[in-house]
């Protein structure tokens, strides 16, 4: 099983490529609770995303 950091990195890379984002562009990231993901897991994903900015 891959770590949250690895999974988030893959997801963010896909989003960045799909949107053709360039370094320095500002975006908003929504980590949503749809589907019943526990708050603790959402916090892990949000932290991993923030650490990659």
ABEGO torsion letter per residue (X at the ends): XBBAAAAAAAAAAAAAAAAGBBBGBBBBBBBBABGGBBAAAAAAAAAAAAAAX
